[in-house]
Amino acid sequence: MKRKSEQEIMVANRPEDIFTMDLNVIAEEKEAYLEAFKPKEYRKIKDFVITKKVLLLYSQAIVKLEDSPKGQDFKAVCIKSTKGEQYKIHYMNYSSFRLGEMYITKDYVIYIVKQEYKKYYENYIQKTKHYSKPDKKIWNMVEYMLPNVEKHFECEDGNFAIFVKKPCEIYSLREILEYFDSKLKPEYVASILTRLYYFTCYLGLVEINHNALTVDNLFFAPGREVEEGESYTVHDMRIVGVFGGWFFTTYFEEKMMGVPKEVYEVMPNECKKRGYSSFEVDELAIKSLAKELLGTEIESAPKPFLDWLNTKKVARDAYEEFCNWKKVIKSSFGAVRFVNMDVSI
């Protein structure tokens, strides 16, 4: 089969659009695509997205052909509720975490929480069942960053399931970081941080501390540059999804239930002693994850940016912290602009 072009892959809606649907050769066709778009010296986020699209269409092809023994190599798991409902999910990515497992499918991020961590499951559901909208501008910035829990239930085996609906094609930030050889350019990291500072501003308005802002709890949709006056949809937007970590989220003056190790390491001593969180926990966690995203690229970070990441001083509240961040952006990178994620190594 003649390999389809980048554009043909990007607009493909069915596996038949890029594959022959012949079980004898479809695995070879998939590998040929992956070889064509594998990481090179000059890495582009577009190649990452195309690779994910190929794997998605391949998985859909296998689902259609799964009656054949050769279709058994596709990753699938069946989740059963105590009410007798069954969900056979075909997942593209899997990872385990402290409280259970995470599956990423075409449309969902699915968390399976172990039965002994029921209180964390209940906390996630409680903190995400309703979102206040105290400020229209802030809400417009964070709406798609928040988990949209479409369903949740106790499983037949005693564990608990949470289905988070994805707003668009959005990817694990950890996976993107690995694709870019564990280092992102400072301007790309700054773009992610700006969205996280909007997020903490929102949390400040609704009096919540997230307590788990780590790379593994975030998702990323690269989006594209939109010209002034041009119409666009959520699929064109750059989004940092904070879908993970809500197991540890607390209201102001609510005693903490725990935090990821990475967050505990940067927590103010006062929070550790009292057992209560503050907005400072999230602000310091953002700086910590920024350093992880930069990796060895931290050496090329502009001095104002580097100074910002290295200081443990935090403003009086999340809004003032964001205002200070905007000054760092200007002194580090000049005018605010959209930057496409292409990396030369």
N, C-alpha and C positions, 0 to 999 in steps of 0.2 A: 504493500500500500504506500502511496505517496504521502509523505508526512505533511500535515496541514501547517499553515503559516501561523505566526503569532496572533494575527488579527482573527483568523478563523477559529483558533482555540478560544480566544477571549469571548467571542460571541456565541460559541457552541452551547446549546441547551440540552442536547442528548448525546449519549455515548456514541451513537451511530454517526454523529457529525465528525468525529475524529478517529474512530476505530472501525475495523472491518467487522467486528462482532464474531470473529472466528476464534473459537477457543484454542485452536492449535497455534495461533500466532499472536493473540491479543496481549499476552504478557511480554512478548518481544517488542511489540509496538509501543507498549507503555515504557519499557526500558529505553527505547530509542528516543522517545520524547524527553525523558528525564536526562539522558546523556546530552541532548542538544541544549538543555537549559540549566545544566548543573552550574554550581558556582564557578566563576572564572575570575581572572585578575581584576576585571571591572565588574562589580556586582550591582545588579539593578533589582529594585523591589518588584519591577514588572516580571522579571524572570522567576522570582519567588512565587508571585501570584499565578503565573502560567503553570508552574510545576504543581501547585495546589489544585488548579483546575483540572489538569491531566489526571491527577490521582483521584479527584472526585468523580470525574466521568468514568474512569476505570472501575471504581467501586460500584457505580451505578450499572455498568456493563455486567459485572460479575453477579450483581443481584438479579439481573434479568436472565442470566445464564446459570444460576446457582443449582438448577436441577442436575446439572452435570457434575460428576466427581471433581472435575478440574475447577469448579467454582468454589470449592471448600476452602481455598486459601484466603478468601476475603474475611475481614474481621467483623464479627457480629456477636452480639450478646443479647440475651432475652431478659427483660426486667418484668417481674410479676408483682402486682400489688396484692394486698390482703383482701381486696374486693374482687379478685379474680381477673382483673385487667392485665393484658399482656402487651408489652412493647418490645418488639424486636428491633434493635437499633444497629445500624451499620455505621461503624465509626471510622474516622480517618486518623485520629490521634488518641492516645491513651496515656495517662500518667497517674501515679499514686501520690497521695499527700498524707499528711499527719492523720487526718480524720477519715480518710477513705480513698476513693478513686474518682477520676475525672475522665469523661469521654467527650470528644468533640466530633459532632456529626455535621452534615451539610447545613442543618437548620438550628441545631441546639448545642449548648454546652451543658452537659449532664453531670451532676455531682451525685455520687453514691456515698452516703455517710454511714459509717459503721454504727450498729445499734447501741454500743456503749457510749457514743457521742450524741445521743438524742438531744441533749440540751443545746448543743451547737447547731444542730439542724433546726430546732425550734427558734433559735435566735435569728438565724438567717431568714427564715420565713417571716418572723415578726418585723424585722427591720426593713424588709423589702416589699411588704404587702401593700403599702400605700406611701406615695411620695407627695410631700407638700410642695407647693410652687410659690414661694414667697417673693420671688423676683423673676420677671419674665425673661430678661436678658440672660441671667444666670441659668435659668431652666432650659432655655434654648441651647445653651452650651453643653449642659450635662445630661439632657434627656436620654440620649442613646448611650451614655456612659454607665447608666444604672441597670442592674439586672431586671429583666422582664420575665418574672417567674410565671410560666404558662401553666405548669402543673407540678404538684408535689404530693408525695404519698409515702406511707409505710409499705415496705416490700414484704413479700411472702417469707423471705428468709430473716426478717427482723431488722434489716437495714432500712435506710430512708433515701428516697430519690428526689432530686430537684432538677427540673427541666427549665433551663434559661433559654428563651428564644433569642436567637441572634438577630440584630437589626439589619445586617447585611453580611457580605462575605468578610468576616473578621477573623483574625488569626491569633494564636497564642504568641504573646510577645517573647516568651522564652524561645519558641521555635524560630522566630524572626531573628533574634539575637544570635542564635547558633548558625543560621544561614549566613549571617554577616561576620562569621568567624569571631564571635563574642566581642565585637567592638563596633560601636556606632559613632559616626561623626558628631562633634559637639552640637552643630546646628540641628541635627535630627533629634538628639536627646533634648535639646531646648524646646523643640516643638512638642514633644511628649510632655515635658514638665509644665509648659503653659497650660495644657488641658488639665493636668492634675491639679494645678493651682486654682483653676476654675472650680474643679471638683471640691477642693477643700473649702473654698468660699461658700459653696452650696451647703456643705456639711455644717459650716459655722452658722448659717442661717437657720438650719433645722435642728441645730444643737445635737449633732451626732459626731462621734469619733470613729473612724473606720478601723484603725488599729492593725491593719494588715496590708499596707501598700508595699507589695513586693513584686518583682518581675513575674513570678509564677502566678500571681493573681490578676494579671493584666492581659488585655487583648488589644489588638491593633488593626485598624483598617487604614491603609495608606492614603486613600482618597486621591484627588487630583486638583490641580489649580483651576479655579472657576473664575472666568472673566466677569468684570462688573456688569451687572444687568443680565447675565446668562442664567437661565433656569437650571436647577439642579435638584437632585433627590438625595436621600440618605446614602445611596450607593456611591455618590461622588464626594462624600464628606470624609475628612480625616477624623477618625474616632479612636479614642483610648477607652476601651471598655473595662470598667472595674467590676467584673462579674464574680471574682473570687474574693475570699477573705471575710465576707459578711458574717461568718460564723463567730467572729470575735468582736464585732461592732458593738459599741455601747452608746447609750444616751449620755449627755453631760451628767456628771455625778452619779452614774451607775457603775458599780464595782466591776472591774475587768474580769473576763473569763479566761484570759490567756492571750498570747500574741505569738506570731512566728518568731523563730530564733533571730532572724535578721533585724526585726523590729525591736526586739528586746535589747539587742546590743547597742542601739542608739537611743533608747528611751531615757528621758531625764531621770536622775536618781530620785527625785521627789515622787514621780509617778510609780517607780518601783517600790518605794517605801510605803506609800499610801494605798497602792492597789487600785488607784483611780486614774483614768486616762485624762489627756487634755489635747487640745488641737496641736500642741507642740509635737506629740508623738507622730502624727501624720506628716507634719512639715519636715521633721528630721528624717523620717522614713523615705520621703521623696528624694532628699539629697543622697541618701545611701543607695537607693536603687539607681539614681542617675550615675553614680560612680561605677556601678556594676554594668550599666548599659554602655558607658564609655570604654570600659576595659583599658587597653593600652592607648586608646585615643585620648585619654585624659591628659597625656603629655602635650597634645596639640590644642587643648582648650584655651580660649582667651583668658587672660588673667582675671578680669572681673568675674567671669563664670567660675573659674577655679576657686577664687576667694570665697564666692558665695557657697560653693559646695563644701568647703572646708570649715566654715564657721558654724558653730553650734548655737549661735545667737538667733533667736526667733522674735519676730515682732509681737505686738500686743494681741493681735488677732489674725485670722486667716486673710481677711481683706487687706489689712496693712501689709502682710507678708507678700501678697500678690502684687500690690503696688510697688513694693521694693524689688520684686522679681522683674517687673517690667522695666525698671531702671537698669537692671543688670543686662537684660536682653538688648537694650539700646546701646549700652556702652560696650557690649561684647560683639554684637552682630550688626549694629546700625539699624536701618529701617526694618520693621516687621514685614516678612514676606513668606510666601509658601515655598518650601524647598522639597524637591523630589528626592526620594531616597535612592541615590545611586552612589556606590562606594568604590573607589579605586584603592587597591591594596598593594 
